[in-house]
Amino acid sequence: MYILLALIAACALGVVVHYAIPHRDLRGVALVPATATAVAAAAYALGQWAGLKESNVWLWLIALGGAVVVSAAVGVILTRVRHHGDAVRRAELGV
């Protein structure tokens, strides 16, 4: 049941990360929060399988910290790739 709290917190943190990264108009509004939620789910499940209890702070730090770091990296990388691709396309079209 505690995994639901971790997923809700990760999704909320993903929304914060989405708005913290510049050029948010170049990526979808749900990409970064969805990535954060998926990473938190995987990290929480792996932590549980590794024997960490719900009361262990390391489980929460791994799940939520990993979610923030990975979703921020995905957002930054995707924004750079999209920005570069758009610039190349504009140059091809002569715009």
Summary of the structure (lengths in Angstrom):
residues: 95
radius of gyration: 16.4
end to end distance: 53.1
largest distance: 58.5
contacts: 274
relative contact order: 0.18
helix: 82%
strand: 0%
